[in-house]
Amino acid sequence: MGLVEYLRETRGELKHVSWPTKKQTTAFTILVIVVSLVTALFLGLFDFFFTKGLGLFI
């Protein structure tokens, strides 16, 4: 398979892709940011309390 044929087939496949709308992209981006912040907060609090608890035993 040559490079030109590969690029032609790739372009054809990209026409079948269902691209998200701008509204969907914005909503999913906000969702990813919120989930990331919640996860960071959860892990940060867990780390804080685990460190404090471990400090009591040492």
Phi and psi in degrees as a GROMACS rama.xvg file:
@    title "Ramachandran Plot"
@    xaxis  label "Phi"
@    yaxis  label "Psi"
@TYPE xy
-84.4704  165.585  GLY-2
-62.1573  -41.6854  LEU-3
-63.9874  -42.3402  VAL-4
-65.1083  -41.3664  GLU-5
-60.1034  -46.847  TYR-6
-64.6249  -37.1595  LEU-7
-65.259  -43.9981  ARG-8
-67.5368  -38.1814  GLU-9
-63.1533  -43.6787  THR-10
-62.5539  -39.2042  ARG-11
-64.7627  -39.7456  GLY-12
-67.7994  -35.7456  GLU-13
-65.7054  -22.1781  LEU-14
-70.9124  -20.5668  LYS-15
-87.7484  -8.65753  HIS-16
-73.3219  137.04  VAL-17
-92.7152  97.2983  SER-18
-77.7081  142.165  TRP-19
-71.9018  153.838  PRO-20
-76.9875  170.264  THR-21
-63.1817  -37.4685  LYS-22
-65.0039  -43.2967  LYS-23
-64.5738  -42.3747  GLN-24
-61.6744  -42.7285  THR-25
-64.2832  -45.0459  THR-26
-62.9722  -44.4221  ALA-27
-68.2957  -35.3578  PHE-28
-64.3022  -44.8322  THR-29
-63.5821  -41.2384  ILE-30
-60.8451  -44.2102  LEU-31
-63.0153  -41.4669  VAL-32
-64.713  -44.9484  ILE-33
-63.7818  -46.4518  VAL-34
-63.0269  -38.4425  VAL-35
-64.2507  -42.4262  SER-36
-66.2237  -42.336  LEU-37
-63.2474  -43.4686  VAL-38
-63.2649  -43.3375  THR-39
-63.0275  -41.3949  ALA-40
-63.6801  -46.3364  LEU-41
-59.4317  -49.1467  PHE-42
-67.5825  -35.9512  LEU-43
-64.4114  -43.7111  GLY-44
-66.3386  -41.7931  LEU-45
-60.0447  -45.1993  PHE-46
-63.0694  -42.8389  ASP-47
-60.6361  -51.1874  PHE-48
-69.081  -35.4121  PHE-49
-65.4955  -41.3972  PHE-50
-64.946  -44.4186  THR-51
-64.052  -44.0347  LYS-52
-62.9652  -40.702  GLY-53
-67.5924  -34.4053  LEU-54
-64.6511  -28.1889  GLY-55
-69.6007  -30.9683  LEU-56
-85.0419  -19.4786  PHE-57
